Amino acid sequence: MSGPLAGRVALVTGGTSGIGAATAKHLASRGAEVAVADLNDSMEFFSVRADNRKVTEIQAAVASVEKKFGRIDILVNNAGISGHGLPIERIDERAFDDMLAIHVKGAFFYTQAAVAGMKARRWGRIISTSSHFALIGTSSASHYAGAKAALHGLTRAWALEFAPYGITANLVAPALTETPLTLRSVGKEELDRRAANYPLGRLPDVAEPGYAVAWLASDEAAMVTAQTISPSGGIAIVGY
């Protein structure tokens, strides 16, 4: 397949629904070979089952994709769960641990497993899905905002550590997006209420974060690293 990502191989975690599935399709439409890692199977792409809380499953997933395609050039750390709008009093130890494990531990160990091959080839793109809540805060779900904010620290460190190898690390931080996950979490009525407060008057479409990912994965973004792009309709302003 031709396109700006032709010859590249991408792995998208949490890639069977919502933003992850849309992102996988964008990358494929631009010529990349795409694999997804999730707890569910993909009907469209090569898929591996892996739980972000389990390092051995993460390592096996990366090995399986590398065996299938020979390489991983683009890693999209997208897998995540909702904070369900919980106040701090209702966040128990398990909810806190799962939030940090799925968002932070998972992204860390997927990156650790995939970066060796990127270093050897001296080219790579690591793109993690954050949230506008990591940028502006939230009056609920502090464990979610905190987990997403941790990705910013990791990404900035990775950008510096991996730069000598031609590997970039960036974030995409969308606003609330209507996906099966957010509909289960906060409901359509709440999403519509919040959309009315966005400067552009709507929430991002599920496809829009993927456009940013696809650009960051391309050679056009070769000089962009340690940055955050926020498709948030103006509700979060990050200066880029």
Order of alpha helices (4+ residues) and beta strands (2+ residues): beta-alpha-beta-beta-alpha-beta-alpha-alpha-beta-alpha-alpha-beta-alpha-alpha-alpha-beta
